[in-house]
Amino acid sequence: MTAADGSPGRPTLPPSPEVLWWHAATLAAWSAEHPLPVHNYRVDEAGLHSEDIGNGWWALALVEGGRAVLYGVDHDYSDTLSHTPPLDLLAGGPHWLPWEWLATVIDGGEEIGFVYWWADGAWGRAPYPAEAVDDGVSAMVPADDAEVRAVLAALREDGAAPEELRRKETEEARAAAVRGIGRPELPAGSGEPAGRRVPCPLPEQYAGVLAVAMRAAEEPERPVPGGSGAEERLATWLRAHHPWVEGRCTLVSAFADGADPGNRYRRDAFLDEQGRWLGEELSGLLADLREADAADMGGPGGGAAGDAYGRWLYVRVEIGADGVTVDRAHDHLPRWWQARYGGSMAWPGTLAREMGRRALQRRPGWARLLDEDIPRTGAPAELCAVLPQEAAVHFPTRRP
């Protein structure tokens, strides 16, 4: 792990579970005596937990076989929280992880910004995308005994008896206090469960999940629309009004249904890659092309047959010295659609309405996702992993 993966000026990795347990279990023992003025901890059957102090918390679960799981969140700086699509923090996790228990923790309603696992002297975690610079672990998890010293200083300022402070400061007293709170261990898991889900609470994350599935889809064969008057009128307008770059005029656009809750324009709209409406005149020309294409696919008379094949969702028009090329995407998210954010990549409401009009046999495989309540049940884990062909990232720990 590089320095960019932690907060500036902070260690990039936590110390070993033994060191973490020693520091935090000390505070848990003191917290059991009376509330601490700085930061309280507790130990229960699942392990050691820090108190949420508004900006985050962390917890450590020991697992049989000398292994451990570290998890928590920095509400201010965990870049992993709102990633689109949602980030699978367990991707590539080892066989021994307490999978079922972790799934309960992650689905439990609290935000989780990082999950690390310890085995054979090293921390590991799921791969992150390049834009997830800081997961919050460096800022949230103590790297040394500074928190214990801060508690002692705060107790001193609060007027604690000097003899009590001297007792707490001794290694013997701390060791006795730590032994007194117990050391629970979770049983090791037996492998990743099938059909695992990843929380997907944000609308843009749901759109991102659909986009991942649509990127992997292929465009099946369908009748090719003939050159229509609508296509010619669009090309004429683009030649006169659209920017030219290096001798070519290129337009890429996506359709957003007027009834889609995510469509802020509240009308059938044709959008650019930033999610911006293309304007009245150009949108009208694109609408004409979309309807003309559907009619062409239906053969003479258009209508029901064209509806069975569906209407395109994305279109690219290129004009150059060699003529006009029109690429249409009905069933997949094409590589030439370069929107970067979930809300500009796919529109769940638009997709649902389009698929609802099509014949069942003309719906792509990813359309089944539209029938699921993914914001409630979570997204399939395979659609949320980063670099799914790579194993989880492992790296040596920093030892104080």
KASULGI-V329097 format. One line per field, one symbol per residue. ss: DSSP state (~ for helix, > for strand, _ for the rest). phi: phi as a letter, one per 30 degrees, with the letter a starting at -180 (. if undefined). burial: b if it has 24 or more other ideal C-beta (glycine too) atoms within 12 Angstrom, else e. A space follows every 10 residues. Layout:
ss=???
phi=???
burial=???
//
This chain:
ss=__~~~_____ ______~~~~ ~~~~~~~~~~ ~~~_______ >>>>__>>>> _____>>>>> >>>___>>>> >>>>______ __________ ________~~ ~~~~~~____ ___>>>>>>_ _>>>>_____ ______~~~~ _____~~~~~ ~~~~~~~___ _~~~~~~~~_ ~~~~~~~~~~ _____>____ ______>>__ __~~~~~~~~ ~~~~~_____ ________~~ ~~~~~~~~~~ ~__>>__>>> >>>>>>____ ________>> >_____>__~ ~~~~~~~~~~ ~~~~~~~___ ___~~~~~~_ ___>>>>>>> __>>>>>>>_ __________ _~~~~__~~~ ~~~~~~~__~ ~~__~~~~~~ ~__~~~~_>> ~~~_______ __>>>>____
phi=.cdddbdeic edbdddedde dddddedddd dddaecdcac bbbbdckcbd ddcjclabbb cdbejicabc blacedbddd dcdcdedddc eiddededed ddddddddjd dbcabbbcah ibdbaddcde dddbcjdddc cdcadddddd ddddddddid dedddddddd dddddddddd cibdbddddb jdddidcceb dceddddddd dddddddccd daeddddcdd dddddddded bcdcbhibcb bbabcbddcd eddddhaebc cddcicddjd dddddddddd ddddddddie jhiedddddi cdcbbbcbbb dcjcbbcbbc bbcdddccec cedccbcedd ddddddddde dccdeddddd dccdeccjce edccdchddc dddbadddcd
burial=beeebbbeeb bbbbbbbebb bbbbbbbbbb beeeebebbb bbbeebbbbb beeeebbbbb bbbeeebbbb bbbbbebbbb bbbbbbbbbb bbbbebbbbe bbbebbeeee bbbbbbbbbe ebbbbbbbbe ebebbbbbbb bbbeeebbee bbeebeeeee eeeeeeebbe eeebeebbee bebbbbebbe ebeeebbbbb bbbbbbbbbb bbbbbebebe ebeebeebeb bebbbebbee ebeeeeeebb bbbbbbbeeb ebbebeebbb bbbebebbee ebbebbbbbb bbbbbbbbee eeeeebebbb bbbbbbbbbe eeebebbbbb bbbbeebebe bbbbbbbbbb bbbbbeebee ebbbebbebb ebebeeebbb bbbbbbeeee ebbbeebbee
//
